[in-house]
Amino acid sequence: MQLVQAAIRFPVSVMVAVLLGVLFGMIALSRIPIQMIPTLDKPEITVNTRYPGAGPLEVEEEITNRQEELLNTVENLRELLSTSQEGQSTILLKYDWGTNKDVARMDVSEKLSAVRDLPDDAEESIIRAVNSNQEQPIGWIVLQADEEINAVRPMANDVIKGQLERVEGVAQVLFFGGQEREIHVQLDFLALSARDLTIADVRRALVQENRDIKAGAFNEGKRRFGVRTRGRYRKLEDISETIIRWDKGGPIRVKNVARVKLGHEEPDYVIRFNGEPALIMGVLRKTGSNALQVMTNVKEVLERMGHQYAQRGIRLHLVYDASDYIHAAIGLVRTSLLIGAALATGVLLFFLRSRSAVLVLGLSIPIVILSSFIFIAVLGRTINIISLAGMAFVTGMILDNAIVVVENIFRHRELGKGPARAAYDGTVEVWGAILASTLTTLAVFLPIILVEEEAGQIFRDIAIVISVTVALSLVVAITVIPMLSARLLQSTPRSLRAGNDAAHRLSRPLLDLLGWIMAEPRRKVGVIAGIVGLSVLLAWGLHPPIDYMPEGNRNLMFVVLKTPPVYNLKQSERIVRLLEERIIPHPKVARMFTIVRHANPNLGIVLKSEHKNKRSIRAFMDEIKLMTRDVAGVRQTFVRQIPLIRRGTTGSGNIEVRILGANLEGIQEISDALEEPLARVPGVEFVNPSFEIGKPDLIVDVDRVRAAELGLTVSDVGTLVESLVNGIKVGHYDDGGREIDLILRGPEEIGSLEALERTMLHTPSGQTVQLADLARIRSELGPTQIEHTDMDRSIKLSIGVEVDAPLGAVMQRIEDVVAPVRAALPLGYSVELGGQADDLTRTWRAFRGSLLLAILITYLLLASLFESFRLPIVILVTMPFAASGGIIALKILNSFDPSVKLDVITMLGFVILVGVVVNNAILLVHQALNRMSEGAPMQEAVLNAVSTRVRPIFMTMTTTVFGMSPLVFAQGAGSELYRGLAAILVGGLILSTLFTLILVPTLLTYVLRQRDPVAERAGEVSAGGG
């Protein structure tokens, strides 16, 4: 083989190529982005439309329904979900995987532009199509001040936020807290009536006068002048001096009927940090940027600004830094990789008893790993927990090809050949086998790379890492290894005897057992049937629990307090202050921030570093539930540790049961009937319905006849009520280049139903009447929010699954509860399972297809390499044992750590095993065919293959197993993502290797006895390749 010969003859050229690969690999490594997990890009687009002051029913009718009618027609739409709540409509469009989000976003924008008759005071819709990097902040920054928080808010929003957004790698800084400034024009209704003016007159004047109007341009001589009429309000006096109308007494100005003042918007929420009011900012990084470098830059800017603003009493705190977790996770994987490499080296030394041989093999690890970073960078991948775990997994696999080559070179040296001849003959002899094993490993990852679901995006990084490194290991095995072996590999009689003795002790009992089995055909049948049957029974009986995604162990937990929908902001703040007194002094708590809402306030808690282990965090989560149990107004407490792969909100649960139908009362009855039975299902932590009646509304029913008699319309009365309660936005005010809202308000805030009824109206005829004289005001309980699924009204029951409960088993129990209810539903109603239940079902379907495709590709590839359709069956029969071994190992690990389950990441282990466990069988079959082509009898050739290949088989298995073992036992940041996967690979390799050495030789004799001419030609081809 010319490539091997050239590598041995030109060692300097080979070393130059190696050094260049390592050099460029290190350069690529320094430029590859580092982040926590792979970037996940779901085919989802959200449309948010604010409609201030409107209730859920008004938002549904005037915003959501009109937008859904057109959005429902976009291409490739899989599901259309919406939520109408107070002041806002949110529509979520879920597309088929593989949809181009840029094209979809343009389509959504076009559809929205065609929506007509939206309310005038509805704000422009915001379309968002983001990925995981743009959803999950990598840092949370809290600002506190000695003065009132609203006083520093403009500076924080304009200056501090602006400086953070200029940091290299920062895409956006989210800003929460405080209240926006507003200009309030506070009307005097008595003064309006005395001057025969209405609210509409004032509104019209403010809108018409607050305008800059362009007029074009003209030329004069050599100069060109632009012309515009300036009328925008830039001073409060401008507003006060606005003329509403002229009468006999002269101009009537705004200041004659209203008071203009600077105020703030009505607060929707309040941010608190460690018991004090605060502002909070979330740092989002750009896709492709290095999370560690971005946070380093952010911390430098924070430190500089901290010194700058300390004299003004402003304090900046970095309360959450994702880079801490990333550093810990990467450090754990790096440590596991180094330990695994050291263990693999020890195994090599035990088998080969030659330091020079171990040196030759050991050099292949850094060469392959460092060179692989070139391809990872070219393919646009990142360094994350998943890709680094792939590096650790592949450490032992890198050695597989090199071990086979070195061991065979070692064997040729034992035959008395010189270094160069042994290096050439030893490499060429096994070239066909290592090529076949490499191609089968690469082939199984092709279906994985093509999977488009969320799990496929996670799989892709590890698939690419393993594919690249295994391919490079083949190149190194046939170039660098023979070159180094010809010059460095030493063989002394002592090491040879020790190696031979070890191999003999391994192979002698095995050969005796195989000889006994092959002596009697019935024994062959019994052994084959018994081993295959045992593997199937083990896989079936020890099947571990199924889950969707591992949670991780981030030191950040969120608490949602479910309170009555009638509560206002003041009442919610009372609850939060009470809990702050209990939680902040707790010895485990490092810091706490809260988001106080009108209902259902949120708490965020970070524990001290000495308490951030999994057991301590879970114990504290239980303590939180006890702390809130006796708090008046807290009906339910949802506590969740923030997962590595974020999914929904804290109270959203793992599984969703959606009830669909046109009638709101009907689906509410079905929801009520399901809620209690679902809460009793074993493994269910909570059931949280999305729909709740209880939000108090006041309905103003205008007496049209009475209003008309007084010269008023329903619109006049509605405008009056809106000005009293919410205020009417009539434009913007230029506050030094920053626009703030200009709001027309009533003389005072309405604090009760009686006050609203006593409100005086001044009619065009000069009469003064109370609102109660021409309208009936009644109290009504309305929904807190209204949800749609594919344009039908729906209620979502969010079901939280207990931490250690298997998702698959809980899903089945829930289905058992839902099935009889679904069967009895009237026409037009339906019940569906969604959330992670739907994701798990979809991913499991894609995984099964990928696994079957991987097996088929492997079979066809082996058939092509061996020129036989029968021999691949002998090789593929090792797969059931690999699956059984993986399941046994996962079951054992799950018994010690229930958080390790058969999730979608762990499932990848079975696909990897398809490409890995066949390697040993390939070695045996390839060697047997080589001996047969040299004239050896069939049974002798098979036994000789076992005798000569048992040492490399055990070496490759043990180096791979020992290389991965540290990942199985690793406990710490990010280990939940790969422990189960590592256990499956370790268990599968061990069991499949043990049974391969018995089953494959036995089955191979059966196949070869069929005198398949194609199989005979395979031996010739194989020998020719060698």
KOLNUBA-202195 format. One line per 10 residues: their letters; for each residue x, y, z of C-alpha. Coordinates in steps of 0.2 Angstrom, whole numbers. Example, Ala and Ser with C-alpha at 12.3 -4.5 7.8 and 13.67 -1.06 7.14 Angstrom:
% residues 2
as = 62,-22,39  68,-5,36
% end
This chain:
% residues 1026
mqlvqaairf = 0,0,0  8,16,-6  2,28,8  9,17,21  25,14,12  27,33,9  24,37,27  38,25,33  50,32,19  47,50,22
pvsvmvavll = 46,53,41  50,71,41  35,75,29  24,65,41  30,75,56  28,91,47  10,87,43  7,82,61  15,98,68  4,108,56
gvlfgmials = -12,99,61  -8,102,79  -3,120,77  -18,125,66  -29,114,79  -23,125,93  -27,141,83  -44,135,79  -47,130,97  -43,148,103
ripiqmiptl = -56,154,91  -70,142,93  -85,149,104  -87,141,121  -105,140,128  -114,129,140  -125,118,128  -126,118,109  -137,131,101  -155,125,100
dkpeitvntr = -165,133,86  -183,128,87  -194,132,72  -205,144,82  -210,162,80  -219,173,93  -230,188,89  -233,200,104  -246,214,103  -249,226,118
ypgagpleve = -266,233,120  -265,243,136  -280,243,148  -289,229,139  -295,214,148  -293,196,141  -309,195,133  -307,212,124  -289,207,119  -295,190,112
eeitnrqeel = -309,198,102  -301,213,95  -282,207,93  -280,188,94  -295,183,84  -291,195,69  -273,190,69  -276,172,70  -287,172,55  -273,177,44
lntvenlrel = -258,168,53  -267,151,52  -264,151,33  -245,152,34  -235,138,26  -227,123,35  -237,128,51  -238,113,63  -248,121,77  -255,139,82
lstsqegqst = -256,143,100  -261,160,108  -264,168,125  -275,183,128  -272,191,144  -274,208,152  -266,221,140  -257,209,129  -259,196,115  -246,182,112
illkydwgtn = -247,171,97  -235,156,96  -232,148,78  -224,131,79  -218,125,62  -212,109,55  -194,105,58  -183,111,44  -193,126,40  -183,141,35
kdvarmdvse = -186,154,50  -181,169,40  -194,165,26  -207,161,39  -204,177,48  -206,187,32  -222,177,29  -229,181,46  -225,200,44  -234,200,27
klsavrdlpd = -249,192,35  -249,204,50  -248,219,38  -265,213,30  -274,213,47  -287,227,47  -298,236,60  -286,234,75  -289,246,89  -281,263,88
daeesiirav = -272,262,104  -265,244,101  -246,245,99  -237,238,84  -234,219,85  -217,213,89  -211,197,79  -198,187,87  -189,171,80  -175,167,92
nsnqeqpigw = -164,153,97  -158,147,114  -144,159,115  -156,174,113  -168,167,126  -157,162,141  -147,177,148  -129,172,153  -129,185,166  -141,194,178
ivlqadeein = -136,211,184  -145,220,198  -144,239,201  -148,247,218  -148,265,223  -149,276,239  -162,287,231  -179,282,224  -177,269,210  -187,278,197
avrpmandvi = -175,293,199  -160,283,192  -170,272,180  -168,284,165  -149,284,167  -148,266,170  -159,262,154  -149,274,143  -131,274,150  -128,258,160
kgqlervegv = -138,247,149  -131,256,133  -113,253,139  -116,234,142  -124,232,125  -108,239,118  -98,225,125  -91,214,112  -101,198,110  -117,205,119
aqvlffggqe = -132,205,108  -145,213,119  -148,218,137  -165,215,144  -171,228,156  -184,226,170  -190,236,185  -195,254,189  -208,264,179  -207,273,163
reihvqldfl = -209,292,164  -225,300,157  -232,317,155  -249,318,163  -262,331,157  -274,330,172  -291,337,167  -303,347,178  -320,341,173  -328,356,181
alsardltia = -317,369,171  -321,359,155  -340,360,158  -339,379,162  -331,382,145  -342,370,136  -328,358,131  -327,339,131  -312,327,133  -313,324,114
dvrralvqen = -309,343,111  -294,343,122  -288,326,114  -290,333,97  -280,349,101  -266,340,109  -265,328,94  -265,342,81  -253,353,89  -240,340,94
rdikagafne = -233,338,76  -217,341,66  -222,343,47  -210,341,33  -211,354,19  -198,348,7  -183,359,1  -179,373,-11  -163,380,-19  -157,398,-17
gkrrfgvrtr = -141,402,-27  -128,389,-22  -137,383,-7  -151,371,-4  -163,373,11  -174,360,19  -190,366,26  -201,359,40  -214,365,52  -209,362,70
gryrkledis = -223,359,83  -218,344,94  -219,347,112  -202,349,120  -206,359,136  -221,356,148  -225,375,145  -228,370,127  -242,358,132  -250,370,145
etiirwdkgg = -250,384,132  -259,374,119  -275,383,113  -290,371,113  -303,384,106  -306,403,105  -322,410,112  -328,427,116  -317,429,130  -301,424,120
pirvknvarv = -291,408,119  -295,393,130  -278,385,134  -274,368,141  -269,376,157  -286,383,159  -294,366,161  -280,354,166  -264,353,176  -248,347,166
klgheepdyv = -235,337,176  -222,324,175  -227,307,182  -224,288,180  -234,274,172  -245,263,182  -233,249,188  -237,231,182  -223,224,193  -209,228,205
irfngepali = -192,221,206  -184,218,223  -166,211,227  -162,205,245  -177,214,251  -174,231,243  -181,239,227  -170,236,212  -168,236,193  -162,220,184
mgvlrktgsn = -154,218,168  -151,201,158  -136,199,146  -140,190,130  -125,185,120  -123,185,101  -124,168,92  -106,162,89  -98,172,103  -88,165,117
alqvmtnvke = -99,165,132  -84,164,144  -75,179,135  -92,189,134  -94,187,153  -76,192,156  -79,208,146  -95,211,155  -87,210,172  -73,222,167
vlermghqya = -86,235,162  -96,232,178  -81,234,189  -77,250,180  -95,257,181  -96,251,199  -82,263,204  -89,277,193  -106,277,201  -102,272,218
qrgirlhlvy = -101,290,223  -119,293,218  -125,279,229  -128,267,214  -123,249,217  -121,236,203  -122,217,208  -118,202,196  -131,190,204  -130,176,192
dasdyihaai = -115,172,180  -117,157,169  -99,156,165  -96,149,183  -106,134,178  -98,133,161  -80,133,169  -85,120,182  -93,109,169  -79,110,157
glvrtsllig = -66,107,171  -75,91,176  -75,85,158  -57,90,156  -52,81,172  -62,65,167  -54,66,150  -36,66,157  -40,52,170  -47,42,156
aalatgvllf = -32,45,145  -21,40,160  -31,24,163  -30,19,145  -12,21,145  -10,10,160  -20,-3,151  -9,-2,136  7,-4,147  -1,-20,155
flrsrsavlv = -5,-28,139  11,-23,128  24,-22,142  33,-10,131  36,8,135  40,12,117  24,4,111  14,14,123  23,30,118  18,27,100
lglsipivil = 0,24,104  -1,38,117  5,51,104  -10,48,94  -22,55,107  -16,73,107  -13,73,88  -30,67,84  -39,78,97  -30,94,93
ssfifiavlg = -31,92,74  -50,88,76  -53,106,82  -49,112,64  -64,103,57  -75,108,72  -71,126,68  -74,124,49  -91,116,52  -96,131,63
rtiniislag = -98,120,79  -95,126,97  -86,120,112  -99,115,125  -103,101,138  -109,90,125  -95,91,112  -82,90,126  -91,74,133  -89,68,115
mafvtgmild = -70,71,116  -69,61,132  -80,47,125  -69,46,109  -52,45,119  -52,27,120  -60,25,103  -45,35,95  -34,21,101  -44,7,93
naivvvenif = -37,8,76  -19,12,83  -20,-2,94  -24,-15,81  -10,-8,70  3,-7,84  -2,-24,90  0,-32,73  16,-23,70  22,-30,87
rhrelgkgpa = 17,-47,82  27,-46,66  42,-40,76  39,-56,86  41,-66,70  58,-59,68  55,-45,55  65,-29,55  57,-13,61  52,-5,44
raaydgtvev = 46,-22,36  36,-26,52  28,-9,52  23,-10,33  17,-28,34  8,-26,51  -1,-11,45  -6,-17,27  -12,-34,35  -26,-25,45
wgailastlt = -29,-11,34  -45,-18,27  -52,-22,45  -48,-4,52  -56,4,36  -72,-7,39  -73,-3,57  -70,16,54  -83,17,40  -96,8,50
tlavflpiil = -93,20,65  -95,35,53  -110,27,44  -121,26,60  -119,45,63  -126,50,46  -144,47,52  -140,57,68  -134,72,59  -150,72,48
veeeagqifr = -162,72,63  -169,89,64  -179,89,81  -172,97,97  -163,81,102  -155,80,85  -148,98,87  -140,91,103  -134,75,95  -126,84,81
diaivisvtv = -111,91,91  -107,74,98  -109,65,81  -98,77,72  -85,77,86  -84,57,86  -85,56,67  -71,69,64  -59,61,78  -63,43,72
alslvvaitv = -59,48,54  -43,56,59  -38,41,70  -39,30,54  -27,43,45  -15,43,60  -16,24,61  -10,21,43  3,35,43  10,41,59
ipmlsarllq = 9,25,68  19,14,56  31,29,54  34,30,73  34,11,75  48,9,62  59,21,72  53,20,91  45,3,93  58,-8,103
stprslragn = 55,-26,107  66,-35,119  64,-54,123  58,-50,140  43,-39,134  39,-51,120  38,-66,132  27,-56,144  16,-50,130  14,-68,124
daahrlsrpl = 11,-75,141  -3,-63,144  -11,-66,127  -9,-85,130  -18,-84,147  -32,-74,139  -34,-85,124  -31,-103,130  -47,-105,140  -57,-97,126
ldllgwimae = -50,-108,113  -54,-124,123  -72,-118,125  -74,-114,107  -66,-131,102  -79,-140,113  -93,-130,106  -88,-133,88  -86,-151,90  -104,-154,91
prrkvgviag = -117,-145,80  -131,-146,93  -120,-137,105  -118,-123,92  -136,-122,90  -139,-122,109  -125,-109,112  -131,-97,99  -150,-99,104  -145,-97,123
ivglsvllaw = -134,-82,121  -146,-73,109  -161,-77,120  -152,-71,136  -148,-54,128  -166,-51,123  -173,-56,140  -160,-45,149  -165,-30,138  -183,-33,140
glhppidymp = -183,-36,158  -171,-22,164  -178,-8,153  -175,8,162  -187,22,165  -189,35,150  -187,53,151  -185,68,139  -171,79,144  -159,79,159
egnrnlmfvv = -162,94,171  -144,98,176  -139,105,192  -138,124,191  -137,134,206  -153,144,202  -171,141,207  -187,150,203  -202,150,214  -220,155,208
lktppvynlk = -233,159,221  -250,156,215  -262,169,223  -280,173,220  -283,183,204  -291,197,214  -275,202,222  -267,219,217  -249,224,217  -249,230,235
qserivrlle = -256,213,242  -243,203,232  -229,214,239  -236,210,257  -234,192,253  -216,194,246  -210,205,260  -216,191,273  -206,178,263  -191,189,261
eriiphpkva = -190,190,280  -190,171,281  -179,166,266  -165,180,265  -158,176,283  -157,157,279  -139,151,281  -140,143,264  -146,158,254  -133,169,245
rmftivrhan = -145,181,237  -163,182,232  -173,193,219  -191,194,217  -203,200,203  -219,206,212  -234,205,200  -253,209,203  -255,190,205  -243,175,206
pnlgivlkse = -226,184,211  -210,175,207  -194,173,218  -177,169,212  -165,161,224  -146,157,223  -138,147,236  -120,149,244  -107,139,235  -105,126,249
hknkrsiraf = -123,122,247  -125,121,228  -124,102,227  -139,92,221  -145,85,237  -143,102,246  -153,111,233  -167,98,233  -168,99,252  -170,118,251
mdeiklmtrd = -183,117,238  -193,107,250  -190,120,264  -197,133,252  -213,124,251  -214,123,270  -210,141,272  -225,146,261  -237,134,267  -244,145,281
vagvrqtfvr = -244,162,271  -261,169,269  -265,171,251  -253,158,244  -264,144,237  -250,134,229  -231,135,227  -221,129,212  -202,127,215  -191,123,200
qiplirrgtt = -172,122,198  -168,130,182  -164,117,169  -149,117,157  -161,116,143  -175,129,147  -193,124,143  -207,135,148  -210,144,164  -208,138,182
gsgnievril = -226,133,184  -228,126,166  -224,108,171  -217,94,160  -233,88,153  -247,97,146  -265,91,144  -275,103,132  -294,103,132  -300,111,116
ganlegiqei = -318,116,111  -328,132,105  -337,134,121  -327,141,136  -339,134,149  -339,117,141  -320,115,141  -319,122,159  -331,108,165  -319,95,157
sdaleeplar = -304,103,164  -312,103,182  -316,85,179  -298,80,175  -289,91,187  -291,81,203  -289,64,196  -273,70,187  -266,77,204  -268,60,211
vpgvefvnps = -257,51,198  -241,43,206  -226,54,201  -236,70,198  -230,85,209  -243,97,204  -257,101,191  -259,120,186  -273,125,175  -270,140,163
feigkpdliv = -288,145,165  -296,153,180  -312,163,183  -310,176,197  -302,192,190  -314,205,195  -321,217,181  -332,232,182  -344,232,167  -351,250,163
dvdrvraael = -368,247,154  -373,264,146  -392,268,145  -391,274,127  -408,283,128  -403,293,143  -386,297,136  -394,303,120  -406,314,129  -391,322,137
gltvsdvgtl = -382,324,121  -369,311,124  -364,295,115  -358,278,121  -341,283,114  -341,299,125  -345,290,141  -332,277,137  -318,290,134  -323,298,150
veslvngikv = -321,281,159  -305,277,151  -297,294,155  -302,291,173  -295,273,175  -281,270,163  -279,287,155  -279,291,136  -263,291,126  -263,306,115
ghyddggrei = -245,306,108  -227,308,113  -216,321,122  -199,324,117  -188,323,133  -171,328,127  -172,316,112  -180,302,121  -199,300,118  -211,297,133
dlilrgpeei = -230,295,132  -242,310,134  -257,304,144  -274,313,146  -281,308,163  -295,312,175  -294,323,190  -290,309,202  -287,291,202  -303,280,205
gslealertm = -301,270,221  -318,262,222  -334,257,213  -343,271,223  -331,284,217  -333,278,199  -352,280,201  -351,297,208  -340,304,194  -348,320,187
lhtpsgqtvq = -351,321,168  -353,338,161  -365,337,146  -364,348,130  -381,356,136  -372,362,152  -380,349,164  -370,340,177  -374,322,180  -366,308,189
ladlarirse = -360,292,179  -373,282,189  -387,293,182  -384,286,164  -375,270,166  -377,254,177  -360,248,184  -360,230,189  -346,218,195  -342,203,185
lgptqiehtd = -329,189,187  -319,186,171  -305,175,166  -287,178,170  -282,173,152  -289,164,137  -279,152,127  -282,146,109  -275,130,101  -277,130,82
mdrsiklsig = -290,144,84  -301,134,96  -302,140,114  -292,129,125  -287,126,143  -270,119,147  -267,108,162  -248,110,166  -243,94,175  -226,95,185
vevdaplgav = -218,78,186  -208,74,202  -189,75,200  -185,57,200  -201,50,192  -199,43,175  -208,54,162  -213,39,151  -221,30,165  -231,46,171
mqriedvvap = -236,49,153  -244,32,152  -253,34,169  -260,51,163  -266,43,147  -275,30,157  -284,44,166  -288,55,151  -293,40,139  -310,37,147
vraalplgys = -314,56,148  -309,58,129  -320,43,124  -335,52,132  -332,69,125  -347,77,115  -344,82,97  -332,97,94  -322,94,110  -305,85,111
velggqaddl = -291,82,124  -273,81,119  -256,78,127  -243,90,124  -227,98,131  -213,86,134  -225,72,131  -227,77,113  -208,81,112  -203,64,119
trtwrafrgs = -215,55,107  -209,64,92  -191,62,97  -193,43,101  -201,41,83  -186,50,75  -173,40,86  -181,23,81  -180,28,63  -162,34,64
lllailityl = -157,18,74  -165,6,60  -157,17,46  -140,16,55  -141,-3,56  -146,-4,38  -132,7,32  -120,-3,43  -126,-19,35  -125,-13,17
llaslfesfr = -107,-6,20  -101,-22,27  -109,-32,13  -100,-21,1  -83,-22,10  -84,-41,12  -93,-45,-4  -106,-55,5  -124,-53,11  -121,-67,24
lpivilvtmp = -105,-62,33  -113,-45,39  -126,-55,49  -112,-63,59  -105,-46,63  -122,-37,67  -127,-51,79  -117,-43,92  -128,-28,93  -142,-36,105
faasggiial = -128,-40,117  -122,-22,116  -140,-16,120  -142,-28,134  -125,-22,142  -130,-4,140  -147,-7,148  -139,-16,163  -126,-3,166  -139,11,165
kilnsfdpsv = -151,1,177  -137,-1,190  -132,18,189  -151,23,190  -152,12,206  -138,23,214  -144,40,206  -162,40,201  -159,56,191  -150,46,178
kldvitmlgf = -163,40,166  -165,34,148  -167,51,141  -165,57,123  -147,61,125  -144,44,133  -153,35,118  -138,41,107  -127,28,116  -137,14,107
vilvgvvvnn = -133,22,90  -115,24,95  -114,6,100  -120,0,83  -104,8,75  -92,3,89  -96,-15,94  -95,-22,77  -77,-18,76  -72,-33,86
aillvhqaln = -82,-45,75  -75,-37,60  -57,-41,66  -62,-59,69  -70,-61,52  -57,-52,43  -43,-62,51  -52,-79,48  -54,-75,30  -36,-70,28
rmsegapmqe = -31,-87,35  -43,-96,24  -36,-87,9  -19,-93,14  -25,-111,13  -30,-115,32  -45,-126,35  -61,-116,40  -61,-121,59  -43,-119,61
avlnavstrv = -44,-102,53  -58,-96,64  -48,-102,80  -32,-94,74  -42,-78,71  -48,-79,89  -30,-83,96  -21,-69,86  -35,-56,89  -40,-59,107
rpifmtmttt = -26,-47,113  -31,-32,102  -49,-35,105  -47,-34,124  -35,-20,123  -47,-9,112  -61,-14,124  -52,-10,140  -44,6,134  -61,12,128
vfgmsplvfa = -70,7,144  -57,14,156  -56,30,145  -75,32,147  -77,26,165  -72,43,173  -88,50,164  -99,37,172  -93,41,190  -92,60,187
qgagselyrg = -103,71,198  -104,89,196  -109,103,184  -116,96,168  -113,78,172  -131,74,170  -130,76,151  -117,62,149  -117,50,163  -131,39,157
laailvggli = -123,40,139  -106,34,146  -114,20,156  -123,13,141  -107,13,131  -96,5,145  -109,-8,148  -113,-12,130  -94,-13,126  -90,-25,140
lstlftlilv = -105,-37,137  -104,-37,118  -85,-41,119  -87,-56,130  -101,-63,120  -93,-58,103  -78,-70,107  -90,-85,109  -104,-81,97  -96,-74,82
ptlltyvlrq = -83,-88,79  -97,-101,82  -109,-92,70  -95,-89,58  -92,-108,56  -110,-110,51  -110,-97,38  -94,-102,30  -100,-120,29  -113,-115,17
rdpvaerage = -99,-113,5  -105,-96,-1  -95,-92,-16  -97,-74,-13  -90,-76,5  -75,-86,-3  -72,-72,-14  -73,-60,1  -58,-69,8  -48,-66,-8
vsaggg = -53,-48,-8  -49,-46,10  -32,-55,8  -29,-44,-8  -32,-29,2  -19,-34,14
% end
